[in-house]
């Protein structure tokens, strides 16, 4: 890339169910927090990158202008990205290329989603309509269904068990217990997961991330301005994106998500780093099986060996490579547009030491991985403490 | 910008009502045409930028992955932009910054929309839901309503008449009559416009762009590859984006669209060119009044003098500065995601001389202007014949 880019401000709302909030309000809370954190105000922003996955969920079909309005940003370039559950990462990438290209100098990235305004069944329907409308959605498949297929394939191929999946949920709930922004601050046991209601075999309710309202935000800038805006800039060492064929029915091996591997390969090449250099990671555990497959695709474990990491506590705080110290999508919550941005916020907080002691992992290099749909969008970003 | 970017391939479907088509099919027709035009194939693409404004209209809520699938593009970075009626220009900008930053080398931009699958009243509703959902949409305002307010203000302030508005429609229908891709290839008279059904005073049916299905596509690349892929590259000399406050109720002067002026100012500064250097333009005539206001904001006429240009035929083919030789949104059609891309396709066709003799305007420098909502997104791009 032509210019280096750093994160110099962060903002985050609590994730949860906020029946009285609007999308623009959530976005404004996170956005203003990030501006304040960077010590700047709305007129300093020359690119506003908004990530909202679904207009249908909030009722605002073209959402970015109302977010700009709530933030008092007028005149500056305005952009909305959509990449399903990776929408927040798409919004980061949009700002990243704008800054790296020289088109803008200081960008505000705001990811937000309001998912609980409509009844849960309607929200699930809107999410299902993000699947292929031609050949798969009409047959009734939903996203728990897709990831149920992935889990079944992984269990058959590699011997992963329902208990292994449950261990991911238990770990992430433990981490979220200490995160003041998390939707679920409740410890759970393997037994709780196994006894929770079946959603899509073998995934049970406690294997699934929830419907969430929430927003998160970043101020990004180029190397020329980073030191002026922050004593603790966090550098984007790599930002990679890869795609995957759309129809699950046409995939050769459902136990893998090749776009994650491809994006990771690109990110490692861009940064000159490898999986061993990563101190901790925030990854896309929309369903517990996803986290296990992602371990493998990122090279944290060998193929088919992902479950071993969680069995041996290597991805818990205190382990070899802590994953999802924030609590992840599973327990922190998953407001689609906010999720990718929230991962970056967690990285910055860890680097700065701005987290509860019991979930502090620290380190110098962190990786975030966020995907849309079942991997049709895969983002991998590597951050370094400045 | 760090790298120069050129258009080296174009594709376009006919615009119109295609009850048997799907979004992905339209996108594939335009996309494959652009690849063929550039002499490349899907695996050569390392960035696919998809512009679709509304998932609700087509039934595919996260549309980019199905477009990638239809084009056989897998693995490459995939992106979806949404900027309401300027979605196509947002998709171009996304590719432009990716190329200029060095993140990608050869990008395919595909803009598409399927607007006639749902009944017209439902489509109008989905479009209205792009307006502010908090304070304006609930009061019943639709986009014809917003532009009716703009027209009323312009008439009161500057003496623009309903006949002036009608002249824009007559000119653009005349141009579309010779465009094989246009939705309406039917000449109309001022009288036809004035006698057509009132939609939102003073705008009548023939002052309004239609609901359209269609797609258009571009191959973009950097200076390193442009000459290899095309003997007739078209260079992007400037690409500017500006925003405007969201609530029409809070605007001081409805007879102006300040974001268009701001984007034009930026584009002129980037290119070192001015309005006098522009040989022809494709602009956003979603309603006839928009074209007149845009003349003023782009500096083609003085403030309040826009109507004089159309009265004196200066924006007709053969005039001083032909505007919308393609027939514009008004008569070529306005499939939201395709529109901004289609403007660029028209520029390339004119530069190459690939249009019917009676609508050939030629030239060396052209400008496109595309806006979303009522100017919350304003894109101005300047192209130069290579």
Boltz contact constraints between the chains, C-beta under 6 A:
constraints:
  - contact:
      token1: [A, 1]
      token2: [B, 101]
      max_distance: 6.0
  - contact:
      token1: [A, 1]
      token2: [B, 102]
      max_distance: 6.0
  - contact:
      token1: [A, 2]
      token2: [B, 2]
      max_distance: 6.0
  - contact:
      token1: [A, 2]
      token2: [B, 101]
      max_distance: 6.0
  - contact:
      token1: [A, 2]
      token2: [B, 102]
      max_distance: 6.0
  - contact:
      token1: [A, 59]
      token2: [B, 133]
      max_distance: 6.0
  - contact:
      token1: [A, 60]
      token2: [B, 133]
      max_distance: 6.0
  - contact:
      token1: [A, 61]
      token2: [B, 129]
      max_distance: 6.0
  - contact:
      token1: [A, 61]
      token2: [B, 130]
      max_distance: 6.0
  - contact:
      token1: [A, 62]
      token2: [B, 84]
      max_distance: 6.0
  - contact:
      token1: [A, 62]
      token2: [B, 130]
      max_distance: 6.0
  - contact:
      token1: [A, 65]
      token2: [B, 246]
      max_distance: 6.0
  - contact:
      token1: [A, 65]
      token2: [B, 373]
      max_distance: 6.0
  - contact:
      token1: [A, 65]
      token2: [B, 376]
      max_distance: 6.0
  - contact:
      token1: [A, 66]
      token2: [B, 132]
      max_distance: 6.0
  - contact:
      token1: [A, 66]
      token2: [B, 246]
      max_distance: 6.0
  - contact:
      token1: [A, 68]
      token2: [B, 243]
      max_distance: 6.0
  - contact:
      token1: [A, 69]
      token2: [B, 246]
      max_distance: 6.0
  - contact:
      token1: [A, 74]
      token2: [B, 245]
      max_distance: 6.0
  - contact:
      token1: [A, 75]
      token2: [B, 242]
      max_distance: 6.0
  - contact:
      token1: [A, 75]
      token2: [B, 262]
      max_distance: 6.0
  - contact:
      token1: [A, 76]
      token2: [B, 243]
      max_distance: 6.0
  - contact:
      token1: [A, 77]
      token2: [B, 241]
      max_distance: 6.0
  - contact:
      token1: [A, 78]
      token2: [B, 243]
      max_distance: 6.0
  - contact:
      token1: [A, 80]
      token2: [B, 82]
      max_distance: 6.0
  - contact:
      token1: [A, 82]
      token2: [B, 80]
      max_distance: 6.0
  - contact:
      token1: [A, 82]
      token2: [B, 82]
      max_distance: 6.0
  - contact:
      token1: [A, 84]
      token2: [B, 62]
      max_distance: 6.0
  - contact:
      token1: [A, 97]
      token2: [B, 97]
      max_distance: 6.0
  - contact:
      token1: [A, 97]
      token2: [B, 98]
      max_distance: 6.0
  - contact:
      token1: [A, 97]
      token2: [B, 101]
      max_distance: 6.0
  - contact:
      token1: [A, 97]
      token2: [B, 103]
      max_distance: 6.0
  - contact:
      token1: [A, 98]
      token2: [B, 97]
      max_distance: 6.0
  - contact:
      token1: [A, 100]
      token2: [B, 101]
      max_distance: 6.0
  - contact:
      token1: [A, 101]
      token2: [B, 1]
      max_distance: 6.0
  - contact:
      token1: [A, 101]
      token2: [B, 2]
      max_distance: 6.0
  - contact:
      token1: [A, 101]
      token2: [B, 97]
      max_distance: 6.0
  - contact:
      token1: [A, 101]
      token2: [B, 100]
      max_distance: 6.0
  - contact:
      token1: [A, 101]
      token2: [B, 101]
      max_distance: 6.0
  - contact:
      token1: [A, 102]
      token2: [B, 1]
      max_distance: 6.0
  - contact:
      token1: [A, 102]
      token2: [B, 2]
      max_distance: 6.0
  - contact:
      token1: [A, 103]
      token2: [B, 97]
      max_distance: 6.0
  - contact:
      token1: [A, 129]
      token2: [B, 61]
      max_distance: 6.0
  - contact:
      token1: [A, 130]
      token2: [B, 61]
      max_distance: 6.0
  - contact:
      token1: [A, 130]
      token2: [B, 62]
      max_distance: 6.0
  - contact:
      token1: [A, 132]
      token2: [B, 66]
      max_distance: 6.0
  - contact:
      token1: [A, 133]
      token2: [B, 59]
      max_distance: 6.0
  - contact:
      token1: [A, 133]
      token2: [B, 60]
      max_distance: 6.0
  - contact:
      token1: [A, 241]
      token2: [B, 77]
      max_distance: 6.0
  - contact:
      token1: [A, 242]
      token2: [B, 75]
      max_distance: 6.0
  - contact:
      token1: [A, 243]
      token2: [B, 68]
      max_distance: 6.0
  - contact:
      token1: [A, 243]
      token2: [B, 76]
      max_distance: 6.0
  - contact:
      token1: [A, 243]
      token2: [B, 78]
      max_distance: 6.0
  - contact:
      token1: [A, 245]
      token2: [B, 74]
      max_distance: 6.0
  - contact:
      token1: [A, 246]
      token2: [B, 65]
      max_distance: 6.0
  - contact:
      token1: [A, 246]
      token2: [B, 66]
      max_distance: 6.0
  - contact:
      token1: [A, 246]
      token2: [B, 69]
      max_distance: 6.0
  - contact:
      token1: [A, 262]
      token2: [B, 75]
      max_distance: 6.0
  - contact:
      token1: [A, 373]
      token2: [B, 65]
      max_distance: 6.0
  - contact:
      token1: [A, 376]
      token2: [B, 65]
      max_distance: 6.0
